[in-house]
Amino acid sequence: MQSKRAFLALSTAALLGGVTALTPAWAQTATVRVDGSSTVFPISEAVAEEFQQANRNVRVTVGVSGTGGGFARFCRGEIDVTGASRPARAAEIEACRAAGIRFIELPVAFDALTVAVHRDNTWARQLTVAQLRTIWEPTATGRITNWRQVDPAFPDQALTLFGPGSASGTFDYFTEAIMGRSGQSRTDYMATEDDNVTVMGIARDRGALGYFGMAYYEANRERLRSVSIVPATGGAAVAPTMENVIAGIYQPLARPLFIYVSERSLQRPEVRQFAEFFLTQGARLSREVGFVPLPAEAYTVAAGHLRDNRLGTRFATGEPVVGVRIQDVMRREPRL
């Protein structure tokens, strides 16, 4: 697979001093196995590349199975770390528990889930949550196929849709935020676990609309245009920007991003040091790939949870996920 970090045309940042190799040059190469969310992938890949530069005898593999696919592999013990664009579901937590897999949940960044259109789309500069629901609700399947059906002021233009598949955490979050229930979506759209496919689909079709993580929009600003969102409560439309996510006003499509690290895998020094490296370099690399870094305090708190082996999730007891702010995530304590 083509390196997404190369696709995003990132600069290679110099490593901070004081990082040493885990093992001498003659030692056998150790491997850290990472999979999961396509949204988290650019961050994980950036961290993996720099970690390997500092630790030449460690190989980090980064896959893209989607959030759901990553959790499935993680709970079977096939990988050490999984990226997630939503918190673990109750069924996933139970699957891990049944397999004896315990984990530490680490928030690593915030994302502005971005609705995007073709760059020549001049009519949908902003959309309301109600209009997004009209476009994506299950009853729209085969029925809402023209922009004029969304708003009579819009042109008579065929509406083509692109988005993530049902194994994606982005799909779960978007449908919960817009429809009020995870998984509720029309089915007649181009579904893919590769966000680059969605980017290309929108860029080639003047009537297209799709959604994905903010990093993929930031890497393709010259080909696409983001849509500002009018919250369900009304008021002014808000653009998907770092500043608006930090301010807590890009609702309901701002969301935390996570990695989950296996407690069993943390017994291996290369996995522990990779997780520590993720947190110490996460703010800088998250910003580089187009996401919103957490406050420095949040990475410090997460590093403490990693050091103290604080197992579990912050979202297992029914606290809301949609609409959560950076400050809310920082205050929550993980629980098994």
C-alpha positions in Angstrom: 0.0 0.0 0.0 1.3 3.5 -0.8 2.5 5.3 2.3 -0.2 7.6 3.4 2.3 9.8 5.0 4.0 10.2 1.7 0.6 10.9 0.1 0.0 13.6 2.7 3.3 15.1 1.7 4.6 15.5 5.3 8.0 16.9 6.2 10.3 14.6 8.1 10.7 16.1 11.6 14.0 15.7 13.5 13.8 13.5 16.5 14.3 15.0 20.0 17.5 14.3 21.7 17.8 11.6 24.3 16.1 8.7 22.4 18.3 5.6 22.3 17.9 2.3 20.4 16.3 -0.5 22.3 18.8 -3.2 21.4 22.3 -3.4 20.0 22.8 -3.7 16.2 23.5 -7.4 16.3 20.2 -8.2 18.1 17.2 -9.8 16.3 14.6 -7.3 15.0 11.6 -6.9 17.3 8.2 -6.1 15.8 5.3 -3.9 17.1 2.0 -4.7 15.3 -0.4 -1.8 14.8 -3.8 -1.8 13.0 -7.2 -0.2 13.1 -8.8 3.1 12.1 -8.0 4.7 8.7 -8.5 8.0 10.4 -5.8 7.3 13.0 -3.5 5.7 10.4 -1.7 9.0 9.4 -0.8 9.6 13.1 0.2 6.0 13.7 2.3 5.9 10.5 4.1 9.1 11.3 4.9 7.9 14.9 6.0 4.5 13.5 8.4 6.1 11.0 10.1 8.3 13.5 10.2 5.6 16.2 11.9 3.2 13.7 14.5 5.9 12.9 15.4 6.1 16.5 15.2 2.3 17.1 16.7 0.6 14.1 16.2 -2.9 15.5 12.4 -2.5 15.9 10.0 -2.9 13.0 6.6 -1.3 13.3 3.9 -2.6 11.0 0.8 -0.4 10.6 -2.4 -1.8 8.9 -5.8 -0.3 8.1 -8.6 -2.6 9.0 -10.9 0.1 10.2 -11.8 0.7 13.8 -14.1 -2.4 14.0 -11.7 -4.6 12.1 -8.8 -3.4 14.3 -10.7 -4.2 17.5 -11.5 -7.7 16.1 -7.8 -8.4 15.5 -6.8 -6.8 18.8 -9.2 -8.9 20.9 -7.9 -12.0 19.2 -4.4 -11.1 20.3 -3.1 -10.7 16.7 -1.8 -7.1 17.2 -0.3 -5.0 20.0 -1.9 -1.6 19.3 -5.1 -0.6 17.6 -6.1 2.8 16.5 -9.8 3.9 17.0 -11.8 6.8 15.9 -14.4 6.0 18.5 -14.3 4.4 21.9 -14.5 0.6 22.2 -18.0 -0.8 22.1 -19.4 -3.0 24.9 -19.3 -6.0 22.6 -15.6 -5.4 21.8 -14.8 -4.9 25.4 -16.5 -8.2 26.2 -14.7 -10.0 23.3 -11.4 -8.8 24.7 -12.3 -9.8 28.2 -13.3 -13.3 27.0 -10.0 -13.7 25.3 -8.0 -12.5 28.3 -7.0 -9.3 26.6 -6.8 -6.3 28.9 -5.9 -2.8 27.5 -5.0 0.8 28.3 -7.0 3.4 26.3 -4.9 6.4 25.3 -6.5 9.5 23.7 -3.9 10.8 21.2 -5.7 13.7 19.3 -9.0 15.3 18.3 -10.5 15.3 14.9 -13.0 17.5 13.1 -14.9 14.9 11.1 -15.2 16.8 7.8 -18.0 16.8 5.2 -16.5 17.7 1.8 -17.7 18.5 -1.7 -16.1 19.0 -5.1 -14.2 22.3 -5.4 -16.6 23.6 -8.0 -19.6 23.1 -5.7 -20.6 26.7 -5.1 -24.1 26.0 -3.5 -23.4 23.8 -0.5 -21.0 26.0 1.4 -22.9 25.1 4.6 -25.3 22.5 5.5 -27.5 22.0 8.6 -27.6 18.8 10.6 -31.2 18.3 9.3 -30.0 18.5 5.7 -27.2 16.0 6.4 -29.9 13.8 7.9 -32.0 14.2 4.8 -29.1 13.1 2.6 -27.9 10.1 4.7 -30.9 8.7 6.6 -31.9 5.1 5.6 -35.1 6.2 3.9 -33.0 8.3 1.5 -31.8 5.1 -0.2 -32.7 5.3 -3.9 -34.9 8.4 -3.2 -32.7 11.4 -2.4 -30.5 11.5 -5.6 -30.5 15.2 -6.5 -29.2 18.3 -4.7 -32.5 20.1 -5.4 -34.2 17.5 -3.1 -32.0 18.6 -0.3 -32.8 22.3 -0.7 -35.0 23.8 -3.5 -32.4 26.6 -3.8 -29.8 24.1 -4.8 -29.2 23.3 -8.5 -30.7 20.4 -10.5 -27.5 18.3 -10.0 -27.2 14.6 -9.4 -26.0 13.8 -5.9 -23.3 11.2 -5.6 -22.2 10.0 -2.2 -18.9 8.6 -0.8 -18.0 7.5 2.7 -16.6 4.9 5.0 -17.9 1.3 5.3 -19.7 -0.1 8.3 -16.6 -1.4 9.9 -15.3 2.2 10.3 -15.4 4.1 13.5 -16.0 7.2 11.3 -19.2 5.6 10.0 -20.2 4.8 13.6 -19.6 8.3 14.8 -21.1 10.1 11.9 -24.3 8.1 11.9 -24.7 8.5 15.7 -24.0 12.3 15.5 -26.3 13.0 12.5 -29.0 10.3 12.8 -28.9 9.9 16.6 -28.2 6.2 16.3 -25.0 4.4 15.3 -25.2 2.4 12.0 -28.3 4.2 10.6 -27.4 5.1 7.1 -28.5 4.9 3.5 -26.8 2.1 1.6 -26.6 3.3 -2.0 -23.2 5.1 -1.7 -19.6 4.2 -2.5 -18.4 2.7 0.8 -14.7 2.1 1.4 -12.2 1.7 4.3 -9.7 3.7 2.3 -10.3 7.5 2.7 -8.1 8.2 -0.3 -10.8 6.5 -2.4 -13.4 8.9 -1.0 -11.1 11.8 -1.7 -10.7 10.8 -5.4 -14.4 10.1 -5.8 -15.4 13.6 -4.6 -12.6 15.3 -6.6 -13.8 13.7 -9.9 -17.6 14.5 -9.5 -19.0 18.0 -9.3 -22.2 16.6 -7.6 -20.3 14.5 -5.0 -20.4 14.7 -1.2 -18.6 12.6 1.4 -17.1 12.6 4.8 -13.8 11.5 6.5 -11.2 12.7 9.0 -9.9 16.2 8.8 -6.4 15.1 7.9 -7.6 13.8 4.5 -9.2 17.2 3.7 -6.2 19.2 4.8 -4.0 17.1 2.5 -6.4 17.7 -0.4 -7.6 21.3 0.0 -6.8 22.2 -3.6 -9.1 19.4 -4.9 -12.0 19.6 -2.4 -14.0 22.1 -0.4 -15.1 21.6 3.2 -18.7 22.3 4.3 -19.4 24.3 7.4 -22.0 22.8 9.7 -25.0 24.5 11.3 -25.5 22.8 14.7 -28.9 21.2 15.4 -29.4 23.8 18.1 -29.1 26.6 15.4 -26.8 29.5 15.2 -24.0 30.3 12.8 -22.4 27.6 10.6 -19.0 26.4 11.9 -16.1 25.3 9.8 -14.0 22.2 10.5 -10.9 23.9 11.8 -8.4 23.2 14.6 -9.4 26.4 16.3 -13.1 25.6 16.3 -12.4 22.1 17.7 -10.2 23.5 20.5 -12.9 26.0 21.3 -15.5 23.2 21.5 -17.9 24.8 18.9 -17.5 22.4 16.0 -20.5 20.2 17.0 -21.6 17.5 16.7 -18.7 16.3 14.5 -15.7 16.9 16.7 -14.4 13.6 18.2 -11.5 12.2 20.2 -9.1 9.7 18.5 -7.5 6.8 20.5 -5.0 4.1 20.5 -5.6 0.9 22.6 -2.5 -0.9 23.9 -2.6 -4.5 25.0 -1.4 -5.1 28.6 0.1 -8.4 27.6 2.1 -6.7 24.7 3.3 -4.0 27.1 5.4 -6.7 28.8 7.7 -6.4 25.7 10.0 -3.3 26.0 9.6 -2.4 22.3 5.8 -2.0 22.7 6.0 0.0 25.9 8.6 2.3 24.4 6.5 2.7 21.2 3.4 3.7 23.3 5.5 6.1 25.3 7.0 7.6 22.1 3.4 8.0 20.8 2.5 10.2 23.7 5.7 12.2 23.8 5.6 12.9 20.1 1.8 12.8 19.6 1.1 16.5 19.8 3.7 17.5 17.2 2.9 14.6 14.8 -0.9 15.0 15.1 -0.6 18.6 14.0 1.8 17.7 11.2 -0.8 15.2 9.7 -3.7 17.6 10.1 -5.4 16.7 13.4 -5.9 18.7 16.6 -3.3 18.0 19.3 -4.5 17.5 22.8 -3.4 19.9 25.5 0.0 19.1 26.9 -1.6 18.2 30.2 -3.7 15.5 28.5 -0.6 13.7 27.2 1.0 13.9 30.6 -2.1 12.4 32.2 -2.2 9.6 29.5 1.5 8.9 30.1 0.7 8.5 33.8 -2.1 6.0 33.0 0.4 4.1 30.9 3.0 4.1 33.6 0.6 3.1 36.3 -1.2 0.5 34.2 -4.6 2.1 34.4 -6.7 -0.4 32.5 -10.1 0.2 30.8 -12.0 2.8 29.0 -13.4 6.2 29.8 -16.6 5.4 28.0 -17.8 2.1 29.3 -20.5 3.3 31.6 -22.7 5.2 29.2 -21.2 8.6 29.2 -21.9 10.4 25.9 -19.4 10.3 23.1 -21.0 12.6 20.5 -20.4 16.2 21.5 -17.6 15.4 24.0 -14.9 18.2 24.2 -11.2 17.9 24.8 -11.6 19.0 28.3 -14.2 16.3 29.0 -11.9 13.6 27.8 -9.1 14.8 30.1 -11.3 14.7 33.2 -12.6 11.1 32.7 -10.9 8.3 34.5 -10.6 4.9 32.8 -12.5 1.9 34.2 -12.6 -1.8 33.5 
